[in-house]
Amino acid sequence: MALSTSQSISLTGASTINGVQVATFSTVVSKGLSYTSVSTQITDQDLYEKNKAEVRKDRNDFQTVADNLTDSLESESAKDTE
């Protein structure tokens, strides 16, 4: 019998307009995943409707952060095998 482990990182974010939270974003990033799915929850529907472009930009920025984190995990994994 041998121990097997895996690493994952929970990442969360929030989109705010004038100090009011409009949406939250979350994902779990792990080594070996080629795509990270981002979950979005709208917390203030009225502000979201008035500020869709800004909230969607925040969502896209969050996805970029998640992608960069995934890439860094893969890069570390490649170094471990050298």
Secondary structure, DSSP 8 states (H G I E B T S, - for coil): -------EEEEEEEEEETTEEEEEEEEEEETT-S----EEEES-HHHHHHSHHHHHHHHHHHHHHHHHHHHHHHHHHHHHT-
